[in-house]
Amino acid sequence: MTTMKRILGFTALYLLPQATLAGPPPEAVCERMVADDPSGQITMEECLCTYQVADQVLDDDIKELLFDAWYTGNNNTEKLKQLPNPDRVSKQFSRMERAMKQNCL
């Protein structure tokens, strides 16, 4: 697994944010992610691909927290744990990781 995948995966799992209808556009979210990446290894193309996968496979409430975390840097882990049926969060992130491997690498 590349460093970029690990960073995005951990970010997705632990910092879940928002971007659905009211959130910032994918380009704005990814600009922040790329600019704030301490490793400097996340590219705009990789981020946009990951964003698209997340947008397709995650439920809206999970997606909202994930995109919010990506954009603001907020740690939304506790909010994710408080969602109904928390097991679905880990299942959906696993599905997202598989889809990223197929579509973004």
C-alpha positions, 0 to 999 in steps of 0.5 A, spaced: 500 500 500 502 506 498 503 512 502 498 516 499 493 510 500 495 509 507 494 517 508 487 517 505 485 511 508 487 513 515 484 520 514 477 516 511 477 512 517 479 517 522 477 524 520 471 523 516 468 529 513 463 532 508 461 535 501 455 532 499 450 538 497 452 543 501 459 542 502 465 545 498 466 542 491 471 536 490 476 540 487 476 545 493 476 539 498 482 536 494 486 542 494 486 542 501 488 535 502 494 536 497 496 542 500 496 540 507 499 533 506 505 533 510 508 527 506 507 531 499 505 525 496 498 526 495 496 528 488 490 532 485 488 526 481 489 521 486 485 525 491 479 526 486 479 519 484 478 517 492 473 523 493 469 520 487 470 513 490 467 515 497 462 519 493 459 513 490 460 508 496 459 511 502 452 513 505 451 520 506 452 521 513 458 518 513 460 521 507 459 528 510 463 527 516 469 524 511 469 530 506 468 535 512 475 532 515 478 532 509 476 539 508 477 542 515 482 537 518 477 536 524 477 529 527 470 526 526 472 519 529 467 520 535 461 523 531 462 516 526 462 512 532 455 515 534 452 514 527 446 509 527 449 502 526 457 503 527 459 497 524 456 499 517 462 505 517 467 500 517 464 495 512 463 501 508 470 504 509 473 497 507 468 497 501 471 504 499 478 501 500 477 495 495 474 500 490 480 505 490 485 499 489 481 497 483 480 505 480 485 509 483 491 505 482 
